[in-house]
């Protein structure tokens, strides 16, 4: 099968690609929204105020950012294609894939990405800037809608965050590969980087307690707090709860995928399971809205009915 180089795409082909990416985003939403249930993870209690109803502005920003993703993917793979022509990226089938050119680059690229994302995220919280861009995302203090809540950000922030993925890959190709420790990365690595990133960013904005790491005796995946606490010489690669902390306590946990840089910069704040929980702030499993919202809505309907009578 002949692949049309992205450098040769017409505007119509870019539009078709964008439609496919939009469909892929909807599939990703379904997967992430159900992933915690499939792996039987625990739920994170709601401690901040849940954004029960999305405003017109929320819906507009979500639409713009989803629509922006297709052109971004085209730009990304145009870059990867060009780097393939230069010999810096391997394009090919399964036979051309190996651990060193496909899997090994991933943690390095994620660490590079989160270094710059952590700095960007911190900068967006500077008081003089915060109100113009990042404040919108923090209207939601208890994320629950997975990727919908994840992309409910100002379009400027979304643009910077998305192209930071391309920047991380560029830095890896430009500065890590020339060291000769690893061979040119495989193009499928970029696909894995974006797919895994989309899943983890989505999980950050759910109530699923998902932890990925390794304890003394075994690897663990899911909301296994007991093994996490007893991991001893083990390590935590990812924990969805720490981003929930950020939404309640914004001057902490700026990283997207890992807390590696937050721990170095001193901005890491551990999740405290003993923090106060308001029972009425918990979410109704049927509607996904807070119990307080549902109670207020029922009272409002009841009052309207009595006035009509």
C-alpha positions in Angstrom: 0.0 0.0 0.0 1.4 3.4 -1.0 1.2 6.1 1.7 0.6 9.7 0.5 3.3 11.8 2.2 1.6 14.4 4.5 3.8 17.0 2.8 1.7 16.4 -0.4 -1.8 16.7 1.3 -4.2 19.1 -0.2 -6.5 21.2 2.0 -9.3 18.8 1.3 -7.2 15.8 2.5 -6.3 17.7 5.6 -10.0 18.3 6.2 -10.7 14.5 5.8 -7.8 13.8 8.2 -9.4 16.3 10.7 -12.7 14.5 10.5 -11.0 11.1 11.1 -9.2 12.6 14.1 -12.5 14.0 15.5 -14.0 10.5 15.3 -10.8 9.2 17.0 -11.3 11.7 19.8 -14.8 10.5 20.4 -13.6 6.9 20.6 -10.9 8.0 23.0 -13.5 9.7 25.2 -15.5 6.4 25.3 -12.4 4.4 26.2 -11.1 6.7 29.0 -14.6 7.3 30.4 -14.9 3.5 30.9 -11.4 2.5 31.5 -11.5 2.8 35.3 -14.6 0.6 35.4 -13.0 -2.0 33.2 -9.9 -2.3 35.4 -12.1 -2.0 38.5 -10.3 1.0 39.9 -11.6 2.8 43.0 -13.1 6.3 42.7 -11.6 9.6 44.0 -14.0 11.3 46.3 -15.1 14.8 45.1 -13.6 17.5 47.4 -13.7 20.5 45.1 -16.7 22.1 43.5 -17.9 20.2 40.4 -18.7 22.1 37.3 -22.2 20.5 36.8 -23.2 22.4 33.7 -21.0 23.4 30.8 -21.5 27.0 29.6 -21.6 28.2 26.0 -18.0 29.3 26.4 -17.0 25.9 27.6 -18.7 24.2 24.7 -17.1 26.7 22.2 -13.6 26.1 23.6 -14.0 22.4 23.5 -15.2 22.5 19.9 -12.3 24.8 18.8 -9.7 22.6 20.5 -11.1 19.4 19.1 -11.2 21.0 15.6 -7.6 22.2 16.1 -6.3 18.6 16.7 -6.6 17.5 13.1 -4.3 20.2 11.7 -1.9 19.6 14.6 -1.7 15.9 13.8 -1.0 16.8 10.2 1.8 19.2 11.2 3.3 16.6 13.6 3.4 13.8 11.0 4.6 16.2 8.3 7.6 16.9 10.6 8.1 13.2 11.3 7.9 12.4 7.5 10.6 15.0 6.8 12.8 13.6 9.5 12.3 10.2 8.0 13.6 11.4 4.7 16.6 12.8 6.6 17.2 9.4 8.2 16.3 10.6 11.7 13.0 8.6 11.9 12.4 5.0 10.9 9.3 4.3 8.8 8.4 0.7 8.1 6.5 -2.4 9.2 6.8 -4.7 12.2 10.2 -6.0 11.1 11.7 -2.5 11.4 10.4 -2.1 15.0 12.5 -3.0 18.0 12.6 -2.3 21.8 15.3 0.3 21.4 13.7 2.3 18.6 10.1 2.0 19.6 9.6 1.6 23.4 12.8 2.9 24.9 12.3 6.5 23.5 8.9 6.8 25.1 9.9 7.5 28.8 12.6 9.9 27.6 10.2 11.8 25.4 7.6 12.0 28.2 10.2 13.4 30.6 11.2 16.0 28.0 7.6 16.9 27.4 6.8 17.3 31.0 9.8 19.5 31.7 8.5 22.2 29.4 4.9 21.5 30.3 5.6 21.9 34.0 7.3 25.3 33.3 4.4 26.4 31.0 1.8 25.3 33.4 3.6 27.2 36.3 3.8 30.3 34.1 0.1 30.2 33.3 -0.5 30.4 37.1 1.4 33.6 37.4 -1.1 36.1 38.7 -0.7 38.6 35.9 -1.4 35.9 33.3 -3.7 33.5 35.0 -7.0 35.4 34.5 -6.5 35.7 30.8 -5.8 32.1 29.9 -5.6 29.3 32.5 -8.4 30.5 34.9 -11.0 29.1 32.5 -9.8 25.5 33.0 -10.0 25.9 36.8 -13.7 26.7 36.8 -13.8 22.9 37.1 -12.4 21.9 40.5 -13.4 18.3 40.4 -12.9 17.0 36.9 -15.1 14.0 35.9 -15.8 14.1 32.1 -12.4 12.6 31.0 -11.1 14.2 27.8 -14.0 16.6 27.6 -12.8 18.3 30.8 -9.2 17.8 29.7 -9.7 19.9 26.5 -11.9 22.5 28.2 -9.1 25.0 28.2 -8.4 28.3 26.5 -7.4 27.7 22.8 -4.1 29.4 23.4 -3.3 27.0 26.2 -4.4 24.0 24.1 -2.2 25.1 21.1 0.8 25.5 23.4 0.2 22.1 25.1 -0.3 20.3 21.8 2.7 21.6 20.0 4.8 20.9 23.1 4.4 17.2 22.0 6.1 18.0 18.7 8.7 20.1 20.5 9.6 17.2 22.8 10.0 14.8 19.8 12.1 17.4 18.0 14.4 17.8 21.0 14.7 14.0 21.3 15.7 13.7 17.7 18.0 16.7 17.7 19.8 16.1 21.0 19.3 12.6 22.4 19.7 10.5 19.2 23.0 12.1 18.2 24.5 10.8 21.5 24.5 7.3 19.8 22.9 5.6 22.7 19.6 4.8 20.9 18.9 4.3 17.2 16.5 6.6 15.2 13.1 6.3 16.7 10.3 4.5 14.9 7.3 6.5 13.5 5.0 4.3 15.6 6.7 5.7 18.7 5.0 9.0 17.9 1.6 7.4 17.6 2.1 5.6 20.9 3.3 8.9 22.5 0.2 10.7 21.4 -2.2 7.8 22.2 -0.8 7.2 25.7 -0.7 10.9 26.4 -4.3 11.3 25.4 -5.4 8.4 27.7 -3.4 9.7 30.7 -4.5 13.3 30.2 -8.1 12.0 30.1 -7.7 9.9 33.2 -6.3 13.0 35.0 -9.8 14.5 34.5 -11.9 11.5 35.7 -12.8 10.3 39.2 -10.9 7.1 38.6 -8.1 6.3 41.0 -5.5 5.0 38.6 -1.9 4.4 39.7 0.9 3.0 37.5 4.1 2.0 39.1 6.2 -0.8 40.6 6.3 -2.0 44.2 8.9 -4.2 45.9 7.5 -7.4 44.5 5.5 -6.6 41.4 4.3 -4.0 38.9 0.9 -2.5 39.7 -1.8 -0.8 37.6 -5.0 0.6 39.0 -6.1 2.2 42.2 -3.9 0.1 44.5 -3.1 2.6 47.3 -2.1 -0.1 49.7 0.7 -1.4 47.4 1.6 2.2 46.6 2.1 3.0 50.2 4.1 -0.1 50.8 6.1 0.1 47.6 9.3 0.9 49.6 12.0 0.8 47.0 9.5 0.9 44.2 8.3 3.9 42.2 5.2 5.6 40.9 5.1 6.5 37.2 1.7 8.0 37.1 -1.1 8.7 39.6 -4.4 10.3 38.5 -5.1 11.7 42.0 -2.2 14.2 42.0 -3.8 16.1 39.2 -7.1 16.2 41.2 -5.0 17.8 43.9 -3.9 20.5 41.4 -7.5 21.4 40.5 -8.2 22.0 44.2 -4.8 23.5 45.1 -3.5 25.1 41.9 0.0 26.0 43.2 1.0 22.4 43.0 1.5 19.4 40.7 2.0 21.2 37.5 3.2 18.2 35.5 0.9 16.5 33.0 2.0 12.9 32.9 4.5 12.6 35.7 5.5 14.4 38.9 9.2 13.9 38.2 9.8 17.6 37.7 7.4 18.8 40.4 9.4 16.8 42.9 12.7 18.4 41.7 11.2 21.9 41.6 9.5 21.5 45.0 5.9 22.0 43.7 4.8 18.4 44.4 1.9 18.0 46.8 0.9 14.5 47.8 -2.8 13.4 47.7 -4.2 13.3 51.2 -7.0 10.8 51.5 -8.0 12.3 54.9 -9.0 15.7 53.4 -12.6 16.6 54.2 -15.2 15.2 51.9 -18.6 16.8 51.4 -21.2 14.1 50.9 -23.5 16.4 48.8 -20.6 17.2 46.5 -20.3 13.6 45.3 -21.5 12.8 41.8 -24.8 11.1 40.9 -23.8 8.0 39.0 -26.7 8.3 36.5 -26.3 12.0 35.5 -22.6 12.7 36.5 -23.7 15.8 38.3 -23.3 16.6 42.0 -25.9 15.4 44.4 -26.3 19.0 45.6 -27.1 20.1 42.0 -29.7 17.3 41.6 -31.3 18.2 44.9 -31.5 21.9 44.0 -32.9 21.0 40.6 -35.6 18.8 42.2 -36.6 21.6 44.6 -36.7 24.1 41.7 -39.0 21.8 39.7 -41.2 21.2 42.8 -41.5 25.0 43.4 -42.4 25.6 39.7 -45.0 22.8 39.9 -46.6 24.3 43.0 -46.7 27.8 41.4 -48.5 26.3 38.4 -51.0 24.6 40.6 
